[in-house]
Every structure is written in structure tokens, then in C-alpha cells.
Amino acid sequence: MGIASKAGDWAFKAFTAGLGVATIYLTATFSVNVYRGLAWHNSQSKIEKQGSNEQAP
């Protein structure tokens, strides 16, 4: 039971480490995507405001 127990412990540790790395990666990419989306939306709003100011009589 000693070797099987250690193998199971290592498998569990590797699995949880993988979940931790995946969580950190997904959090980082989500944050970057939110930032890019907000920046894109802000630039679109500025373009709309400039377009409406140019078309106003």
C-alpha cells in the first residue's frame, strides 16, 4: 500500500497543481480580454462622438 499510496498522492498533487496553473492562466487571460474589450469600447465611443460632432449642422 505504500507505493500505491505515494503514487496516488503524487497524482493528486500533480492534478491540483495543474488546476492551479489553469486557474491562474484563465484569470490572467480573462483580465487581459476585459481590458482590451473596455479599451475597444472606449475607442468606439470616441469615434461615434467625433462622427456625430462632424455631422451636426
N, CA, C and O atoms as a Tripos MOL2 file, in Angstrom:
@<TRIPOS>MOLECULE
protein
  228   227    57     0     0
PROTEIN
NO_CHARGES

@<TRIPOS>ATOM
      1 N           0.8180   -1.1930    0.0000 N.3       1 MET1
      2 CA          0.0000    0.0000    0.0000 C.3       1 MET1
      3 C           0.8650    1.2600    0.0000 C.2       1 MET1
      4 O           0.3780    2.3360   -0.3490 O.2       1 MET1
      5 N           2.1070    1.1510    0.3760 N.am      2 GLY2
      6 CA          2.9760    2.3150    0.4640 C.3       2 GLY2
      7 C           3.2590    2.9490   -0.8820 C.2       2 GLY2
      8 O           3.1600    4.1680   -1.0270 O.2       2 GLY2
      9 N           3.6120    2.1310   -1.8750 N.am      3 ILE3
     10 CA          3.9590    2.6630   -3.2010 C.3       3 ILE3
     11 C           2.7080    3.2000   -3.9020 C.2       3 ILE3
     12 O           2.7370    4.2730   -4.5050 O.2       3 ILE3
     13 N           1.6150    2.4450   -3.8170 N.am      4 ALA4
     14 CA          0.3710    2.8850   -4.4520 C.3       4 ALA4
     15 C          -0.1380    4.1680   -3.7970 C.2       4 ALA4
     16 O          -0.6500    5.0550   -4.4790 O.2       4 ALA4
     17 N           0.0010    4.2640   -2.4970 N.am      5 SER5
     18 CA         -0.4460    5.4590   -1.7880 C.3       5 SER5
     19 C           0.3870    6.6730   -2.1950 C.2       5 SER5
     20 O          -0.1490    7.7630   -2.3950 O.2       5 SER5
     21 N           1.7070    6.4780   -2.3180 N.am      6 LYS6
     22 CA          2.5680    7.5900   -2.7360 C.3       6 LYS6
     23 C           2.2790    7.9890   -4.1750 C.2       6 LYS6
     24 O           2.2910    9.1750   -4.5050 O.2       6 LYS6
     25 N           2.0200    7.0040   -5.0370 N.am      7 ALA7
     26 CA          1.6980    7.3130   -6.4370 C.3       7 ALA7
     27 C           0.3880    8.0900   -6.5090 C.2       7 ALA7
     28 O           0.2610    9.0390   -7.2820 O.2       7 ALA7
     29 N          -0.5800    7.6820   -5.7000 N.am      8 GLY8
     30 CA         -1.8450    8.4110   -5.6640 C.3       8 GLY8
     31 C          -1.6640    9.8250   -5.1400 C.2       8 GLY8
     32 O          -2.2760   10.7630   -5.6530 O.2       8 GLY8
     33 N          -0.8260    9.9850   -4.1190 N.am      9 ASP9
     34 CA         -0.5480   11.3220   -3.5830 C.3       9 ASP9
     35 C           0.0970   12.2050   -4.6360 C.2       9 ASP9
     36 O          -0.2810   13.3660   -4.7980 O.2       9 ASP9
     37 N           1.0760   11.6530   -5.3560 N.am     10 TRP10
     38 CA          1.7400   12.4380   -6.3970 C.3      10 TRP10
     39 C           0.7900   12.7750   -7.5400 C.2      10 TRP10
     40 O           0.8410   13.8750   -8.0900 O.2      10 TRP10
     41 N          -0.0780   11.8280   -7.8990 N.am     11 ALA11
     42 CA         -1.0540   12.0880   -8.9640 C.3      11 ALA11
     43 C          -2.0070   13.2100   -8.5400 C.2      11 ALA11
     44 O          -2.3260   14.1000   -9.3290 O.2      11 ALA11
     45 N          -2.4550   13.1520   -7.2870 N.am     12 PHE12
     46 CA         -3.3540   14.1890   -6.7880 C.3      12 PHE12
     47 C          -2.6540   15.5450   -6.7350 C.2      12 PHE12
     48 O          -3.2420   16.5620   -7.1030 O.2      12 PHE12
     49 N          -1.4130   15.5640   -6.2830 N.am     13 LYS13
     50 CA         -0.6600   16.8160   -6.2300 C.3      13 LYS13
     51 C          -0.4470   17.3850   -7.6310 C.2      13 LYS13
     52 O          -0.5650   18.5930   -7.8340 O.2      13 LYS13
     53 N          -0.1350   16.5250   -8.5950 N.am     14 ALA14
     54 CA          0.0470   16.9890   -9.9670 C.3      14 ALA14
     55 C          -1.2640   17.5270  -10.5350 C.2      14 ALA14
     56 O          -1.2750   18.5410  -11.2330 O.2      14 ALA14
     57 N          -2.3570   16.8490  -10.2360 N.am     15 PHE15
     58 CA         -3.6720   17.2830  -10.7170 C.3      15 PHE15
     59 C          -4.0450   18.6400  -10.1300 C.2      15 PHE15
     60 O          -4.4750   19.5360  -10.8560 O.2      15 PHE15
     61 N          -3.8790   18.7940   -8.8130 N.am     16 THR16
     62 CA         -4.2320   20.0680   -8.1920 C.3      16 THR16
     63 C          -3.2840   21.1860   -8.6300 C.2      16 THR16
     64 O          -3.7040   22.3360   -8.7510 O.2      16 THR16
     65 N          -2.0210   20.8640   -8.8660 N.am     17 ALA17
     66 CA         -1.0970   21.8730   -9.3880 C.3      17 ALA17
     67 C          -1.5270   22.3110  -10.7820 C.2      17 ALA17
     68 O          -1.4740   23.4960  -11.1130 O.2      17 ALA17
     69 N          -1.9510   21.3550  -11.5900 N.am     18 GLY18
     70 CA         -2.4460   21.6820  -12.9290 C.3      18 GLY18
     71 C          -3.6800   22.5660  -12.8650 C.2      18 GLY18
     72 O          -3.8170   23.5040  -13.6500 O.2      18 GLY18
     73 N          -4.5810   22.2710  -11.9310 N.am     19 LEU19
     74 CA         -5.7640   23.1180  -11.7710 C.3      19 LEU19
     75 C          -5.3760   24.5260  -11.3330 C.2      19 LEU19
     76 O          -5.9710   25.5080  -11.7750 O.2      19 LEU19
     77 N          -4.3800   24.6160  -10.4650 N.am     20 GLY20
     78 CA         -3.9190   25.9320  -10.0270 C.3      20 GLY20
     79 C          -3.3260   26.7370  -11.1670 C.2      20 GLY20
     80 O          -3.6120   27.9260  -11.3070 O.2      20 GLY20
     81 N          -2.5120   26.1020  -11.9730 N.am     21 VAL21
     82 CA         -1.9090   26.7820  -13.1260 C.3      21 VAL21
     83 C          -2.9870   27.1940  -14.1180 C.2      21 VAL21
     84 O          -2.9480   28.3020  -14.6530 O.2      21 VAL21
     85 N          -3.9470   26.3110  -14.3690 N.am     22 ALA22
     86 CA         -5.0380   26.6370  -15.2930 C.3      22 ALA22
     87 C          -5.8600   27.8110  -14.7650 C.2      22 ALA22
     88 O          -6.2640   28.6800  -15.5370 O.2      22 ALA22
     89 N          -6.1090   27.8410  -13.4660 N.am     23 THR23
     90 CA         -6.8760   28.9390  -12.8660 C.3      23 THR23
     91 C          -6.1400   30.2570  -13.0150 C.2      23 THR23
     92 O          -6.7450   31.2690  -13.3670 O.2      23 THR23
     93 N          -4.8460   30.2570  -12.7520 N.am     24 ILE24
     94 CA         -4.0520   31.4830  -12.8870 C.3      24 ILE24
     95 C          -4.0270   31.9360  -14.3480 C.2      24 ILE24
     96 O          -4.1710   33.1260  -14.6260 O.2      24 ILE24
     97 N          -3.8450   31.0050  -15.2770 N.am     25 TYR25
     98 CA         -3.8140   31.3410  -16.6990 C.3      25 TYR25
     99 C          -5.1490   31.9340  -17.1450 C.2      25 TYR25
    100 O          -5.1900   32.9660  -17.8140 O.2      25 TYR25
    101 N          -6.2430   31.2640  -16.7660 N.am     26 LEU26
    102 CA         -7.5610   31.7450  -17.1850 C.3      26 LEU26
    103 C          -7.8890   33.0950  -16.5550 C.2      26 LEU26
    104 O          -8.5100   33.9380  -17.2030 O.2      26 LEU26
    105 N          -7.4940   33.3120  -15.3290 N.am     27 THR27
    106 CA         -7.7120   34.6050  -14.6810 C.3      27 THR27
    107 C          -6.9400   35.7010  -15.3980 C.2      27 THR27
    108 O          -7.4680   36.7870  -15.6370 O.2      27 THR27
    109 N          -5.6930   35.4170  -15.7390 N.am     28 ALA28
    110 CA         -4.8720   36.4130  -16.4310 C.3      28 ALA28
    111 C          -5.4320   36.7270  -17.8130 C.2      28 ALA28
    112 O          -5.5330   37.8970  -18.1820 O.2      28 ALA28
    113 N          -5.7960   35.7080  -18.5780 N.am     29 THR29
    114 CA         -6.3040   35.9610  -19.9250 C.3      29 THR29
    115 C          -7.6670   36.6530  -19.8710 C.2      29 THR29
    116 O          -7.9660   37.4990  -20.7130 O.2      29 THR29
    117 N          -8.4910   36.2980  -18.8860 N.am     30 PHE30
    118 CA         -9.7740   36.9680  -18.7370 C.3      30 PHE30
    119 C          -9.5730   38.4510  -18.4430 C.2      30 PHE30
    120 O         -10.2520   39.3030  -19.0180 O.2      30 PHE30
    121 N          -8.6420   38.7530  -17.5520 N.am     31 SER31
    122 CA         -8.3730   40.1480  -17.2030 C.3      31 SER31
    123 C          -7.8780   40.9290  -18.4170 C.2      31 SER31
    124 O          -8.3010   42.0630  -18.6450 O.2      31 SER31
    125 N          -6.9900   40.3270  -19.1890 N.am     32 VAL32
    126 CA         -6.4800   40.9900  -20.3920 C.3      32 VAL32
    127 C          -7.6080   41.2170  -21.3930 C.2      32 VAL32
    128 O          -7.6850   42.2810  -22.0070 O.2      32 VAL32
    129 N          -8.4750   40.2370  -21.5620 N.am     33 ASN33
    130 CA         -9.5840   40.3780  -22.5080 C.3      33 ASN33
    131 C         -10.5820   41.4390  -22.0580 C.2      33 ASN33
    132 O         -11.1070   42.1810  -22.8880 O.2      33 ASN33
    133 N         -10.8480   41.5190  -20.7740 N.am     34 VAL34
    134 CA        -11.7340   42.5730  -20.2660 C.3      34 VAL34
    135 C         -11.1100   43.9400  -20.5290 C.2      34 VAL34
    136 O         -11.7980   44.8610  -20.9700 O.2      34 VAL34
    137 N          -9.8160   44.0770  -20.2610 N.am     35 TYR35
    138 CA         -9.1350   45.3470  -20.5100 C.3      35 TYR35
    139 C          -9.2050   45.7230  -21.9910 C.2      35 TYR35
    140 O          -9.5090   46.8650  -22.3340 O.2      35 TYR35
    141 N          -8.9230   44.7600  -22.8580 N.am     36 ARG36
    142 CA         -8.9750   45.0370  -24.3020 C.3      36 ARG36
    143 C         -10.3860   45.3970  -24.7420 C.2      36 ARG36
    144 O         -10.5730   46.2970  -25.5610 O.2      36 ARG36
    145 N         -11.3760   44.7000  -24.2030 N.am     37 GLY37
    146 CA        -12.7610   44.9880  -24.5630 C.3      37 GLY37
    147 C         -13.1740   46.3760  -24.1230 C.2      37 GLY37
    148 O         -13.8330   47.0940  -24.8750 O.2      37 GLY37
    149 N         -12.7940   46.7680  -22.9060 N.am     38 LEU38
    150 CA        -13.1280   48.1090  -22.4370 C.3      38 LEU38
    151 C         -12.4000   49.1730  -23.2460 C.2      38 LEU38
    152 O         -12.9740   50.2170  -23.5560 O.2      38 LEU38
    153 N         -11.1430   48.9190  -23.5900 N.am     39 ALA39
    154 CA        -10.3910   49.8690  -24.4050 C.3      39 ALA39
    155 C         -11.0250   50.0020  -25.7920 C.2      39 ALA39
    156 O         -11.1290   51.1080  -26.3220 O.2      39 ALA39
    157 N         -11.4470   48.8820  -26.3790 N.am     40 TRP40
    158 CA        -12.0960   48.9090  -27.6920 C.3      40 TRP40
    159 C         -13.4030   49.6810  -27.6140 C.2      40 TRP40
    160 O         -13.6910   50.5110  -28.4770 O.2      40 TRP40
    161 N         -14.1910   49.4130  -26.5880 N.am     41 HIS41
    162 CA        -15.4740   50.0940  -26.4330 C.3      41 HIS41
    163 C         -15.2630   51.5950  -26.2470 C.2      41 HIS41
    164 O         -16.0100   52.4020  -26.8000 O.2      41 HIS41
    165 N         -14.2630   51.9620  -25.4830 N.am     42 ASN42
    166 CA        -13.9660   53.3740  -25.2670 C.3      42 ASN42
    167 C         -13.5690   54.0500  -26.5750 C.2      42 ASN42
    168 O         -14.0090   55.1650  -26.8580 O.2      42 ASN42
    169 N         -12.7450   53.3840  -27.3670 N.am     43 SER43
    170 CA        -12.3280   53.9850  -28.6360 C.3      43 SER43
    171 C         -13.5030   54.0860  -29.6040 C.2      43 SER43
    172 O         -13.5800   55.0430  -30.3740 O.2      43 SER43
    173 N         -14.4180   53.1210  -29.5810 N.am     44 GLN44
    174 CA        -15.5930   53.1840  -30.4430 C.3      44 GLN44
    175 C         -16.4940   54.3490  -30.0410 C.2      44 GLN44
    176 O         -17.0580   55.0330  -30.8950 O.2      44 GLN44
    177 N         -16.6200   54.5640  -28.7380 N.am     45 SER45
    178 CA        -17.4360   55.6790  -28.2530 C.3      45 SER45
    179 C         -16.8480   57.0080  -28.7000 C.2      45 SER45
    180 O         -17.5830   57.9140  -29.0930 O.2      45 SER45
    181 N         -15.5110   57.1300  -28.6430 N.am     46 LYS46
    182 CA        -14.8680   58.3640  -29.0860 C.3      46 LYS46
    183 C         -15.0880   58.5900  -30.5740 C.2      46 LYS46
    184 O         -15.3350   59.7160  -31.0060 O.2      46 LYS46
    185 N         -14.9990   57.5130  -31.3620 N.am     47 ILE47
    186 CA        -15.2030   57.6310  -32.8160 C.3      47 ILE47
    187 C         -16.6430   58.0660  -33.0970 C.2      47 ILE47
    188 O         -16.8770   58.9120  -33.9610 O.2      47 ILE47
    189 N         -17.6100   57.4900  -32.3710 N.am     48 GLU48
    190 CA        -19.0060   57.8710  -32.5600 C.3      48 GLU48
    191 C         -19.2240   59.3330  -32.2130 C.2      48 GLU48
    192 O         -19.9190   60.0460  -32.9360 O.2      48 GLU48
    193 N         -18.6400   59.7830  -31.1170 N.am     49 LYS49
    194 CA        -18.8030   61.1860  -30.7190 C.3      49 LYS49
    195 C         -18.1850   62.1170  -31.7400 C.2      49 LYS49
    196 O         -18.7620   63.1610  -32.0450 O.2      49 LYS49
    197 N         -17.0120   61.7620  -32.2810 N.am     50 GLN50
    198 CA        -16.3860   62.6070  -33.2880 C.3      50 GLN50
    199 C         -17.2250   62.6280  -34.5580 C.2      50 GLN50
    200 O         -17.3660   63.6740  -35.1910 O.2      50 GLN50
    201 N         -17.7820   61.4810  -34.9330 N.am     51 GLY51
    202 CA        -18.6120   61.4180  -36.1390 C.3      51 GLY51
    203 C         -19.8770   62.2310  -35.9850 C.2      51 GLY51
    204 O         -20.2860   62.9130  -36.9250 O.2      51 GLY51
    205 N         -20.5040   62.1780  -34.8330 N.am     52 SER52
    206 CA        -21.7400   62.9380  -34.6340 C.3      52 SER52
    207 C         -21.4700   64.4440  -34.5560 C.2      52 SER52
    208 O         -22.3100   65.2470  -34.9620 O.2      52 SER52
    209 N         -20.3040   64.8260  -34.0370 N.am     53 ASN53
    210 CA        -19.9510   66.2540  -33.9980 C.3      53 ASN53
    211 C         -19.6680   66.7940  -35.3880 C.2      53 ASN53
    212 O         -19.9870   67.9480  -35.6760 O.2      53 ASN53
    213 N         -19.0850   65.9960  -36.2430 N.am     54 GLU54
    214 CA        -18.7590   66.4420  -37.6010 C.3      54 GLU54
    215 C         -20.0140   66.5400  -38.4530 C.2      54 GLU54
    216 O         -20.0740   67.3670  -39.3630 O.2      54 GLU54
    217 N         -21.0190   65.7130  -38.1800 N.am     55 GLN55
    218 CA        -22.2310   65.7020  -38.9880 C.3      55 GLN55
    219 C         -23.2570   66.7120  -38.5070 C.2      55 GLN55
    220 O         -24.2140   67.0040  -39.2240 O.2      55 GLN55
    221 N         -23.0790   67.2510  -37.3130 N.am     56 ALA56
    222 CA        -24.0530   68.2090  -36.7640 C.3      56 ALA56
    223 C         -23.9540   69.5110  -37.5480 C.2      56 ALA56
    224 O         -22.8550   69.9530  -37.8820 O.2      56 ALA56
    225 N         -25.1150   70.1370  -37.8490 N.am     57 PRO57
    226 CA        -25.1000   71.3970  -38.6330 C.3      57 PRO57
    227 C         -24.6290   72.5760  -37.8200 C.2      57 PRO57
    228 O         -24.5620   73.6930  -38.3340 O.2      57 PRO57
@<TRIPOS>BOND
     1     1     2 1
     2     2     3 1
     3     3     4 2
     4     3     5 am
     5     5     6 1
     6     6     7 1
     7     7     8 2
     8     7     9 am
     9     9    10 1
    10    10    11 1
    11    11    12 2
    12    11    13 am
    13    13    14 1
    14    14    15 1
    15    15    16 2
    16    15    17 am
    17    17    18 1
    18    18    19 1
    19    19    20 2
    20    19    21 am
    21    21    22 1
    22    22    23 1
    23    23    24 2
    24    23    25 am
    25    25    26 1
    26    26    27 1
    27    27    28 2
    28    27    29 am
    29    29    30 1
    30    30    31 1
    31    31    32 2
    32    31    33 am
    33    33    34 1
    34    34    35 1
    35    35    36 2
    36    35    37 am
    37    37    38 1
    38    38    39 1
    39    39    40 2
    40    39    41 am
    41    41    42 1
    42    42    43 1
    43    43    44 2
    44    43    45 am
    45    45    46 1
    46    46    47 1
    47    47    48 2
    48    47    49 am
    49    49    50 1
    50    50    51 1
    51    51    52 2
    52    51    53 am
    53    53    54 1
    54    54    55 1
    55    55    56 2
    56    55    57 am
    57    57    58 1
    58    58    59 1
    59    59    60 2
    60    59    61 am
    61    61    62 1
    62    62    63 1
    63    63    64 2
    64    63    65 am
    65    65    66 1
    66    66    67 1
    67    67    68 2
    68    67    69 am
    69    69    70 1
    70    70    71 1
    71    71    72 2
    72    71    73 am
    73    73    74 1
    74    74    75 1
    75    75    76 2
    76    75    77 am
    77    77    78 1
    78    78    79 1
    79    79    80 2
    80    79    81 am
    81    81    82 1
    82    82    83 1
    83    83    84 2
    84    83    85 am
    85    85    86 1
    86    86    87 1
    87    87    88 2
    88    87    89 am
    89    89    90 1
    90    90    91 1
    91    91    92 2
    92    91    93 am
    93    93    94 1
    94    94    95 1
    95    95    96 2
    96    95    97 am
    97    97    98 1
    98    98    99 1
    99    99   100 2
   100    99   101 am
   101   101   102 1
   102   102   103 1
   103   103   104 2
   104   103   105 am
   105   105   106 1
   106   106   107 1
   107   107   108 2
   108   107   109 am
   109   109   110 1
   110   110   111 1
   111   111   112 2
   112   111   113 am
   113   113   114 1
   114   114   115 1
   115   115   116 2
   116   115   117 am
   117   117   118 1
   118   118   119 1
   119   119   120 2
   120   119   121 am
   121   121   122 1
   122   122   123 1
   123   123   124 2
   124   123   125 am
   125   125   126 1
   126   126   127 1
   127   127   128 2
   128   127   129 am
   129   129   130 1
   130   130   131 1
   131   131   132 2
   132   131   133 am
   133   133   134 1
   134   134   135 1
   135   135   136 2
   136   135   137 am
   137   137   138 1
   138   138   139 1
   139   139   140 2
   140   139   141 am
   141   141   142 1
   142   142   143 1
   143   143   144 2
   144   143   145 am
   145   145   146 1
   146   146   147 1
   147   147   148 2
   148   147   149 am
   149   149   150 1
   150   150   151 1
   151   151   152 2
   152   151   153 am
   153   153   154 1
   154   154   155 1
   155   155   156 2
   156   155   157 am
   157   157   158 1
   158   158   159 1
   159   159   160 2
   160   159   161 am
   161   161   162 1
   162   162   163 1
   163   163   164 2
   164   163   165 am
   165   165   166 1
   166   166   167 1
   167   167   168 2
   168   167   169 am
   169   169   170 1
   170   170   171 1
   171   171   172 2
   172   171   173 am
   173   173   174 1
   174   174   175 1
   175   175   176 2
   176   175   177 am
   177   177   178 1
   178   178   179 1
   179   179   180 2
   180   179   181 am
   181   181   182 1
   182   182   183 1
   183   183   184 2
   184   183   185 am
   185   185   186 1
   186   186   187 1
   187   187   188 2
   188   187   189 am
   189   189   190 1
   190   190   191 1
   191   191   192 2
   192   191   193 am
   193   193   194 1
   194   194   195 1
   195   195   196 2
   196   195   197 am
   197   197   198 1
   198   198   199 1
   199   199   200 2
   200   199   201 am
   201   201   202 1
   202   202   203 1
   203   203   204 2
   204   203   205 am
   205   205   206 1
   206   206   207 1
   207   207   208 2
   208   207   209 am
   209   209   210 1
   210   210   211 1
   211   211   212 2
   212   211   213 am
   213   213   214 1
   214   214   215 1
   215   215   216 2
   216   215   217 am
   217   217   218 1
   218   218   219 1
   219   219   220 2
   220   219   221 am
   221   221   222 1
   222   222   223 1
   223   223   224 2
   224   223   225 am
   225   225   226 1
   226   226   227 1
   227   227   228 2
@<TRIPOS>SUBSTRUCTURE
     1 MET1         2 RESIDUE 1 A MET
     2 GLY2         6 RESIDUE 1 A GLY
     3 ILE3        10 RESIDUE 1 A ILE
     4 ALA4        14 RESIDUE 1 A ALA
     5 SER5        18 RESIDUE 1 A SER
     6 LYS6        22 RESIDUE 1 A LYS
     7 ALA7        26 RESIDUE 1 A ALA
     8 GLY8        30 RESIDUE 1 A GLY
     9 ASP9        34 RESIDUE 1 A ASP
    10 TRP10       38 RESIDUE 1 A TRP
    11 ALA11       42 RESIDUE 1 A ALA
    12 PHE12       46 RESIDUE 1 A PHE
    13 LYS13       50 RESIDUE 1 A LYS
    14 ALA14       54 RESIDUE 1 A ALA
    15 PHE15       58 RESIDUE 1 A PHE
    16 THR16       62 RESIDUE 1 A THR
    17 ALA17       66 RESIDUE 1 A ALA
    18 GLY18       70 RESIDUE 1 A GLY
    19 LEU19       74 RESIDUE 1 A LEU
    20 GLY20       78 RESIDUE 1 A GLY
    21 VAL21       82 RESIDUE 1 A VAL
    22 ALA22       86 RESIDUE 1 A ALA
    23 THR23       90 RESIDUE 1 A THR
    24 ILE24       94 RESIDUE 1 A ILE
    25 TYR25       98 RESIDUE 1 A TYR
    26 LEU26      102 RESIDUE 1 A LEU
    27 THR27      106 RESIDUE 1 A THR
    28 ALA28      110 RESIDUE 1 A ALA
    29 THR29      114 RESIDUE 1 A THR
    30 PHE30      118 RESIDUE 1 A PHE
    31 SER31      122 RESIDUE 1 A SER
    32 VAL32      126 RESIDUE 1 A VAL
    33 ASN33      130 RESIDUE 1 A ASN
    34 VAL34      134 RESIDUE 1 A VAL
    35 TYR35      138 RESIDUE 1 A TYR
    36 ARG36      142 RESIDUE 1 A ARG
    37 GLY37      146 RESIDUE 1 A GLY
    38 LEU38      150 RESIDUE 1 A LEU
    39 ALA39      154 RESIDUE 1 A ALA
    40 TRP40      158 RESIDUE 1 A TRP
    41 HIS41      162 RESIDUE 1 A HIS
    42 ASN42      166 RESIDUE 1 A ASN
    43 SER43      170 RESIDUE 1 A SER
    44 GLN44      174 RESIDUE 1 A GLN
    45 SER45      178 RESIDUE 1 A SER
    46 LYS46      182 RESIDUE 1 A LYS
    47 ILE47      186 RESIDUE 1 A ILE
    48 GLU48      190 RESIDUE 1 A GLU
    49 LYS49      194 RESIDUE 1 A LYS
    50 GLN50      198 RESIDUE 1 A GLN
    51 GLY51      202 RESIDUE 1 A GLY
    52 SER52      206 RESIDUE 1 A SER
    53 ASN53      210 RESIDUE 1 A ASN
    54 GLU54      214 RESIDUE 1 A GLU
    55 GLN55      218 RESIDUE 1 A GLN
    56 ALA56      222 RESIDUE 1 A ALA
    57 PRO57      226 RESIDUE 1 A PRO
